[in-house]
Amino acid sequence: MEDNNQNNNIISPMKKKSKSKLWFWILGIVLVLALGYIGYEKYNGWKYDQDNTLYQEGAYLGYNQAIMQIVEQVNTCQSIPINYLNATGQNKTINVLKIECLSDNQLECLLK
């Protein structure tokens, strides 16, 4: 009986080490997964901010280029049709013309 009890005492610390080692690996894997998830979320947030900034800069440059093209064409005394959507979603067109390009008669008609 004493031999059996002695064997249990030898095996018991080994089982405890095995269990603690298992828990160590499980916690390690959970930690790696948690850090991976947090890193992925941070990267997605950073990437979204970068894409949003790029989109805004592109929109600004596009608007700026469109205005510059309108100004250049207006300076040649050409009428420029500009299409847009009004508040109700209907397509509308206006013609832009530089006032200095109008003749005196045309200007007088506008001022009446």
GIRAQUI-V991966 format. One record per backbone hydrogen bond with DSSP energy under -1.0 kcal/mol. NH is the residue of the N-H (numbers start at 1). CO is the residue of the C=O. If there is no record, write none. Layout:
# GIRAQUI-V991966
nh co
NH CO
NH CO
This chain:
# GIRAQUI-V991966
nh co
5 1
6 2
7 3
8 4
9 5
10 6
11 7
12 8
15 11
16 12
17 13
18 14
19 15
20 16
21 17
22 18
23 19
24 20
25 21
26 22
27 23
28 24
29 25
30 26
31 27
32 28
33 29
34 30
35 31
36 32
37 33
38 34
39 35
40 36
41 37
42 38
43 39
44 40
45 41
46 42
47 43
48 44
49 45
50 46
51 47
52 48
53 49
54 50
55 51
56 52
57 53
58 54
59 55
60 56
61 57
62 58
63 59
64 60
65 61
66 62
67 63
68 64
69 65
70 66
71 67
72 68
73 69
74 70
75 71
76 73
77 74
78 73
80 96
82 94
84 92
86 90
89 86
92 84
94 82
96 80
101 98
102 99
107 103
108 104
109 105
110 106
111 107
112 108
